Amino acid sequence: MTRIAVFGYGSLVDPASASATLGRKVDEVVPARLRGWRRRFSQARDNATCEKTFARADDGTIPAWILGLNVERNADAEEAPNGGLIAVTEAELARLDVREIRYDRVEVTAEIEPSGAGDRNRFDRVITYVAKPGHLAIEPPDGAVILRRYAEATEAAFELFGPAAADEYRRTTLPYPAEVIDGVLVRDRIPEGNPREW
């Protein structure tokens, strides 16, 4: 049987978040890095037309775009983004596809660098999610924002690996390329397993 893992590099690193999507308890997230890639807030969704629309908590206006994390191939990247490997089945990949609706699955088996020597041969195949071309924003579009709950949840997820991992996440990802706001969900057609908070 093929042993499959997904490389999470954002909120999916949190076992509780992964558990909610997969519909089962995730007991282990194996720390790893993705060589030859970089992590940025370069995935954009049209806030007015997607399955979840957020308004600004301060004045009720609807931001045009919401930014999310993404990884991009970059052979010149000085530091490989850190993240975590979660064992999944083929059937569970379909659940992840629903969560990662604006992303494509990409195989990255050869580029994964587990943190522990014993983890190197643990998985036969590793995939990650990369923004679809229509959602890739090399530069943040006008009016783009980042939801504070997403930003804080992602930082907290890396804190679960320890302070060094959280510092590495911040060093390889921040500063934020757009305003970070408090958002209020005002329209909801969110599929099961897809986070409601961001």
C-alpha positions, 0 to 999 in steps of 0.5 A, spaced: 500 500 500 502 506 498 503 511 504 501 518 502 502 524 506 500 531 505 505 537 506 501 542 510 505 549 510 499 554 513 493 552 518 493 545 516 499 544 520 494 544 526 492 537 528 485 540 530 484 544 523 486 537 519 482 533 523 476 537 522 477 537 514 479 529 514 473 527 519 478 523 524 483 525 529 490 527 526 495 524 532 501 526 528 504 532 524 511 530 522 515 536 521 519 537 515 521 542 510 520 543 502 526 545 498 526 549 492 520 553 494 518 559 498 512 561 502 508 567 501 501 570 501 500 569 494 493 566 493 487 571 492 480 569 493 474 574 490 471 575 497 464 577 494 463 571 490 466 565 493 463 561 498 464 565 504 464 572 504 467 576 510 466 584 512 470 588 516 469 588 523 470 595 524 465 598 518 462 593 515 465 594 508 466 588 504 474 587 502 475 586 494 480 580 496 482 575 501 489 573 501 491 566 503 498 562 504 501 559 498 508 556 496 511 557 489 517 553 486 523 558 487 530 554 486 533 561 489 530 561 495 534 561 501 530 558 506 525 552 505 519 553 508 517 549 514 511 545 515 508 538 517 507 532 514 500 528 515 499 521 513 492 521 509 489 516 504 487 517 497 479 518 499 482 523 504 485 527 499 478 528 496 476 531 502 482 536 502 481 538 495 474 541 498 478 545 503 483 547 498 478 549 493 483 554 490 489 550 490 491 544 485 495 538 488 502 537 486 507 532 488 513 534 492 516 527 494 523 528 492 523 535 495 521 534 502 526 534 507 523 531 514 526 533 520 528 526 523 532 521 519 527 516 521 522 520 517 525 520 511 522 513 508 516 514 512 512 516 506 512 513 498 508 519 496 508 527 498 503 532 495 502 539 497 497 544 495 499 550 490 494 556 488 491 555 481 493 560 476 487 564 476 488 565 484 495 566 484 497 573 486 504 575 485 503 582 487 497 583 492 491 586 488 488 592 490 483 592 496 486 585 498 486 584 506 489 578 510 484 575 516 487 576 523 484 569 525 487 566 519 494 569 521 493 568 528 491 561 527 497 559 522 502 562 527 499 558 533 499 552 529 507 553 528 507 554 535 505 547 537 512 545 534 515 549 538 518 556 539 524 555 534 519 552 528 514 558 530 520 563 529 522 560 522 515 560 520 515 568 521 522 569 518 520 565 512 513 568 511 512 575 514 512 581 514 504 581 511 504 584 504 497 587 506 493 589 511 491 584 517 483 585 519 478 583 523 473 579 519 466 577 520 462 572 516 456 575 512 455 570 507 456 562 507 456 556 503 462 553 506 462 546 504 463 541 510 470 540 513 472 547 510 474 552 516 469 557 517 473 562 521 477 565 515 
